[in-house]
Amino acid sequence: MDREFLIDLFADFGPVTIRKMFSGYGISADGVNFALSLRAGLFFRADETTIPDFEAEGSRPFQYQTRAKTVMVNSYWELPARLFDDSAELAQWARAALAAAQRAKVKKRPKAKKAAAKKTKPEKPVAKKRPARKTAKKAFGAVGKAKRARRSR
């Protein structure tokens, strides 16, 4: 799916931001990413509230292969194919996906506060740097010059 197709597809939903991501595009509204357009298809954000709707349509969660295993991403589900022809219903599903993404964002906030609290801990005092050692030439400048002068005689 190209960028223009996605813009037309979400016309009834409202303005969306489409950014290059992985092998396709990330689709967001109000600064929240709620959909992915990848080679494998179009995937909407889902949670415990919206997953039953996807299951009822026969959709599956996003998955990809690694060398060792198949990874299933349960937070993004494939958009039912019939919705590509019904822009009004697609807009409803997109609103539900945006709501799921916003709920997920709210759930993550407390963890972010803990991370911020760790950053505000007082840091360990940094050891003072010792002054650089003087070389024998600098420390005993006059004596060194005298020795060199005697040698050259």
Stockholm file with secondary structure:
# STOCKHOLM 1.0

chainA/1-153         MDREFLIDLFADFGPVTIRKMFSGYGISADGVNFALSLRAGLFFRADETTIPDFEAEGSRPFQYQTRAKTVMVNSYWELPARLFDDSAELAQWARAALAAAQRAKVKKRPKAKKAAAKKTKPEKPVAKKRPARKTAKKAFGAVGKAKRARRSR
#=GR chainA/1-153 SS CCHHHHHHHTTTTCCCEEEEETTEEEEEETTEEEEEEETTEEEEECCTTTHHHHHHTTCCEEEEECSSCEEEEEEEEECCGGGGGCHHHHHHHHHHHHHHHHHHHHHHHHHHHHHHHHHTSCCCCCCCCCCCCCCHHHHTHHHHHHHHHHHHC
#=GC SS_cons         CCHHHHHHHTTTTCCCEEEEETTEEEEEETTEEEEEEETTEEEEECCTTTHHHHHHTTCCEEEEECSSCEEEEEEEEECCGGGGGCHHHHHHHHHHHHHHHHHHHHHHHHHHHHHHHHHTSCCCCCCCCCCCCCCHHHHTHHHHHHHHHHHHC
//
